[in-house]
Amino acid sequence: MPIDRAALERARAAYTARLRCVVAGETVCVQASGYYGGWITAEIVEPFKGEPGTGHW
């Protein structure tokens, strides 16, 4: 399905699960669990909310 880039550029947030998102030439990874909309790049280190064992924080 084609993406309306103009609409996306005006967006304040986008979930990466259904898109191929690129930040500074790097394709971002989707944050675990599908609930959180975080974008993970190589610069960011674990732990990430949504992974097993992170429900208490």
Buried (B, 14 or more C-beta within 10 A) or exposed (E): EEEEEEEEEEEEEEBBEEEEBEEEEEEBBBBBBEEBEBBBEEEEEEEBEBEEEBEEE
